[in-house]
Structures are given as structure tokens and as C-alpha cells.
Amino acid sequence: MTDHHITLMAAGELRDAVAAHRAGDTAAAIAALMSIDPDSWAAIEHRLATLGGTLAELLPDTH
């Protein structure tokens, strides 16, 4: 994939995953992440890599 396009739905799911993680709701965070389509997920990973990070590094440790 060269477009690196994140759908609005995927952006919302990522936002929900981060919010759930911050609230300590691991199950909801995982469910939101699993709802992201593969192309959007690849685009998210690409953007994070461009910034020099990963999703795990983005998420604060709330536990």
C-alpha cells in the first residue's frame, strides 16, 4: 500500500482504543483496535514509524 490512508472509522476506533486504555478497560481497547481495517492499520503503523514510535509507546501506562 502506498496511499497510507486512514479511514474516518479507523481514526475513531483508534481514539476509542486510546480512551479505553486510559480508563483501564483493556477489553474495550482491544476490541476497538481489532475493529480497524487492515489498510488503515498499516497506515497508522506507517505514520507512527515516521514519527519514530509505535502504538505501545504512544499509550500511557495506566496500571
N, C-alpha and C positions, 0 to 999 in steps of 0.2 A: 504494500500500500504506500503510495507516495503523497496522497492528499492530506493525510493526518487530520481528518475532520472528526470532531466530537459532536455528536447529536445533542440537541437540547435535552432529550430524555436522559441520555447518559450523564450529562452535566448535573442534572437534577438528582440522579441516583448517586453520583459521587458526593454531592452536597449532603444528601441524606445519610450516606455511609459515614462521612466525617462527623456529622451531628450525632449520629447514634453511637459512634465510638467515643466521642467526648462525653456522652451521657452514660457510658459504661454498658451499653446494650450491644454486646458482641454479636448476638444472633441477628439483630436488625442490621448491623453494619455489614455483616457477611451477606445477608440477603440482598441488600442494596448493591453491593459490589458484584454479586452474581447476576444481577439484572442488567448489567452493562453489556451492550453488544460487542462482539469481538473487534470490529473495526474501530469503534470508539475507544475500547480498552487499549488497543495498540497506539492510538493517537495520544491518549492520556500518558501512557508509558513514554512515548517519544518526547512529549513536552516536558515531562519530569526529568528525563535524561538530559534534555537540552539545558535544563536549569541545574543539572548536576546532582539530582536527587532521585529518590524513589518514593512510592506511596507510604511505605513503612516509616521513612524518615520524616514525611510530612505530618503523620499522625502523632499527636502528643501522647505520652504515656499517662493514662488517667488512672492506672491501678496502683 
